[in-house]
Amino acid sequence: MNLKKITSIAFASIMLFATSCRSESSISEEQPKGKYQDGILMSNEGNYGTPNADVTFMSSDMNSVFQQIYKNNNSENLGDVLQTIGFYGNYSFLVLNNSNKVKVVDRYNFQKVAEITDQLNQPRYITFNNNKVYITNDTKYVNIYDANNLSLIKRLNVVDNAERIVSAGATVFVQNAAWGFGNKLTYFNSSDNTTLSSLTIPNGQIQKTITDNVFVYVVASDSTAADSYIYQISSAGTIVKTITLTGIPKATNLSLDNGKFYFTSGMKIYSMGANSSTVPTTPIVTATESAPYSGLYGFEVIDGRIYTSDAQGFTADSKVTIYDANSGSTLKVITAGRATNGFFKN
């Protein structure tokens, strides 16, 4: 294990203290936790080979925007290629792909408390289950760490590509698809982390895998097919529902918010009820892009708002546009960091 700034024992003490404080405090005694509470964190990937990744914060009322909140609170660069952000308790885990590390910060003041570097090589995505941290790594491994002290427990070889990773119940699912190629999920129980099972979806290539912590949802499409698909998968690894997005090709992004699916096809953003069988024919938003591969580089729907980013050709800071998820009207346009790739409720 390689932790900087604090030791694993100190980190475990912080975790224990935070847990005990929460258990002794009533809701009426809840105090503001920090400057970045109650808003949206935006992960700015940065340029590959350059340590200009960082995080933008916008308050929930959209009136306050803070840039480079990691650098400004730690007096150091965050790193090279911020892939994603994961949350465990009061901590944010910042997965830095080309820096080969995960930095752990207090999610409300963004001060660094630890780093994970042990046997990390090109880490991609992160999830948490059963007091463990799971990180896809080195294209084919899942590294498993103890969430209380960040020590490495074991590495799992999942054979196929190890890309996005999510949890549903006690089951961890690994997306064996990258860059739009691959049609399998590997899954295992977090209690033993040994028995690997595989699920192959019947149609399309997996574009994105998400979870509501009860079910896993996959959006799949092919480059030449006229239709796309959304699969609902149980924690047991069984497809329980298939939605054929008839007439909607090349669906990619997928989000679930307030009982609705939101997905994209090209620059078009569609929505439909999660329990509906009626496939939309008209997008609620048609976004624009400033350069190839820049439009909808980041996409998420949170509490009735659609968050999108245009990466501006990766040569300038991203333009973030926020839409009303019901009407499609534009609520706010701001500038974030370089190559904004994700949005997270904090």
ZIMOZI-V867742 format. One record per pair of residues at least 24 apart in sequence whose ideal C-beta (glycine too) atoms are under 6 Angstrom apart, sorted by the first residue. I is the first residue (numbers start at 1). GAP is how many residues later the second one is. If there is no record, write none. Layout:
BEGIN
I,GAP
I,GAP
END
This chain:
BEGIN
1,117
1,150
2,115
2,116
3,111
3,112
4,111
5,107
6,107
6,108
8,141
8,142
8,143
11,103
12,136
12,137
15,133
18,72
33,75
34,74
34,75
36,72
36,310
37,71
39,307
40,303
41,303
41,305
42,294
42,298
42,301
43,39
43,42
43,298
43,299
44,292
44,293
44,294
44,296
45,36
45,37
45,294
45,296
46,292
47,291
48,33
51,26
51,28
51,29
52,286
53,25
53,26
53,28
53,29
54,24
54,283
56,280
56,281
62,270
65,269
69,41
70,40
73,37
73,38
74,38
83,41
84,41
84,258
85,259
86,40
88,40
88,59
93,33
95,28
95,31
97,25
107,239
114,36
116,34
118,34
124,39
125,39
125,40
127,38
127,39
127,40
129,38
129,43
129,61
130,60
134,31
134,38
136,26
136,29
144,49
158,28
160,24
164,45
166,43
166,45
166,50
168,43
168,47
168,48
168,67
169,66
171,64
173,43
175,31
175,34
177,29
180,25
180,27
181,24
182,24
187,50
197,40
199,38
201,30
203,26
204,25
207,45
208,46
210,44
212,44
219,32
219,35
219,44
221,29
221,30
245,34
246,33
253,46
255,45
255,46
257,44
262,39
264,32
267,28
284,44
285,38
285,43
298,42
298,43
298,44
300,43
301,24
302,43
307,36
309,31
311,28
314,25
END
